């Protein structure tokens, strides 16, 4: 072999090896990532060549495919679209996009996930048409409807989870939208409808339960501050705090007051338990300064703050910033200042307290089932971490029950059931409507559900609405749906 021929052979061999390596990398190692990439419109278009699997709740399809008479072969259809929109999302070849479960479980729904390899081989060998698998959700249709109807036309969100497992039972947001409009194959119509939704100042495309523009949690965050105090070992529910009618923020001339404008009860001091029960701002601001921002942030992070969660829907991280000065730390003592949260996060706080101090990772996909009803994949509960010891969690439960029984969260009471809860009414500026909150769980002694409700724009009452008036009754209806009341 001549020297030139040997060099040519080496060059061809190197090129072959490079081609082999790149092909193996793309089709093997990167296949799943490329298939899931939202910018991969080819994968989206290809997904319409197969009958996409259904999304199921309680055995009923809330999203399914029917034959289409256009180039996309299959048309996606959604039942009760406005109610399920924050869960299913939509998939559309015209827009070249997908959201919600449609996006996050796209590989399973199109039959291209690793767990479905054998099913794909079987379909090829038997000549069966390609079909995706069904995705079974953890949600409860009755609880979802109760949350949807209770929220009504208010702007906000509701989320309910099972404390012992983290299973999402309901996820509702308002205003919502008709996912069938965005599943249309009519280019003109779908682009018009999508543009209108984007231009809507109410932001109906936001999933306010886990994302969107986050709100200050108001007095619901007092649960985190009280947890930090108990976890420090230096405080008990009976620990006393100064009880003035006005409080000047440290290193500042600004003052804060309690919601009623007076003191928190009649004494010169007030216990942490009573400050929580009556939802007083000043004692909790004083307590926050005594604890310091590091201790509060560390406790908040034990509940999940500053982290994003994949349910598989991806949540925006609730935030408790670093490096707050004493004035800012005082404001976080009653959920104002720079702390912001999702309803999911505040539901996790309640659920962690309800579950003996153990916080579970939230999740909403139960199983992936093939067309022959064989189970291809099963999801199990996973633990996020311990926020409190069981003994301290029990003390928090006692204080939260008092909030409902004879405190600021009285509108969450359920006859014959012990309910634990905390309301919140967060300010957003001098002239802006309040944000109204409730978070809690029931039954207090053997919790089956933890709920968080957020209502934006003051619930239509500007600065006259408050959490116990509007948010707590919504949570009550959701808890009743779980308990069968």
Phi, psi and omega in degrees: 000129181290162181298320181294319180293323178296318179297318179298319180296320179295317180298315180296320179297316179297318179296320179295315180297320179296317179295318179297316181294315181294321179295317179297319180296315184289312186277341181254287187293318184266001187302312182295317181296320179292321180295325183273351182293120183298341179276353180276078183294335178296319178296323178295314180294319179298329182295340179276356176277347177246156175284109184294141179294164180270158170256122190245141171228124181054036177081359181249138181283124173259353172209131182205170183245142175233155180301144179241149181264021178242192186290348184268358172070316185230140179249132179275137181232139181239136174265145184043057192301318181295324182290323185261000186307314181293345180267300184288323193066207179212164171227136185212122179287333179293313178283342183066037184212165176210154178221174174061210178300327178303322179278310188289334180247028184300317182299317180291319182291335178260000177077021183251007179287157180301325182291349183252015183302312182295324178296322178295318178298316180297319179296322179292313184293326183266355179076015179287149175294147181294132178222145176276173180263162179272143178251121182260125183265161179278349188292157179249122185298322180293319179291320177300316180293320178300318179294318181296315181289324179292323179289322175056228183269003178291152176270120181165204184203157175226138172222139179232134180226157177272116188302321187285342183235336187085003179298130176281125181260333179204146176211108185230143177220150182215139000289155180245198182205164180273106181296337178296329178296323182272358174263356182297150176263003178277108187303314183296313182295313185292322178293324178293314180296320181294318179297322179294321178294320179294326183277347182292120182295344178280354176053061181293343179281349179290139167264090186293346179289331184227354186206210183080199176278112186288152184249153169296138185282355180058214188290350174297334180288346176300336175297321179290317180295315178297322177299316180297321180295313180295319182293338180290339183081000183256356183225154170232171176302337181269357179301138186265144178232150177302150189230061178279167177275337176226148181226123177272125181298143181303141180051037183207159174261358180283144180239158175233161180223168171284164185299328180274352179088348180251202179279171179267081189089186189263346185278169176285339175231166179217144180283160176300319181299315180288325177297323178287317182297318181269358180054055180271138184278316188297310179301323181287329175293317178297318180296319180299319179295319178298321181287320183091153185293329180296315181295320180291317179297317179299320178291318179301319180291334174293336176270349177120358178300152179068019177226149173261146181241146177250117188256347022272353172304140187266124179271155170279138181293128169290151192235130163235106189291164173271159169070032178285142173280176185297325180295315178293322178297320178300319180294324179291342178302335175234033169072028177244194181074229188261003179276132178223155187207155170269158170303323177304314182296317181288331172293324178293326176297310179298317182296322178296318177296317181296329186264044178057030177091356180266124179265127179262149174291133178287142179208155186220008173246124184268307183213160167244123187239133179286171181295336177272011177075007175285143182275117181268333182204138178232139181253144183236156178297146176227147183270132175278314179163177180262121177269326181214156171289159178303325181293317180288324177299321179297324177293322177295320179301315180301317180292323180289326175296320177298326177303320183276317184294315183210040181224211189279357181244035188296334183284002175264003181297141175234126181303129177079003182230136175275117183249137174250135183195172177208130177264169176206143175227102188262136177274148181236014184133165187302320188247007184260150179298154178285160169255129188251137187228155162210141168218143181179188182206165180201154343294151185298326185276339179210074193298133176250338183208140170242137187232146167226136180233133171234135177237121180268172176057030176065014183063027182081005183245017178056245179254019178260342179281157175211162190303317183291333182283320189244312185286318184299316178298329177294313178299321179302314181295325179291315178297321178297324179295321178292318185277354180071028181276000000 
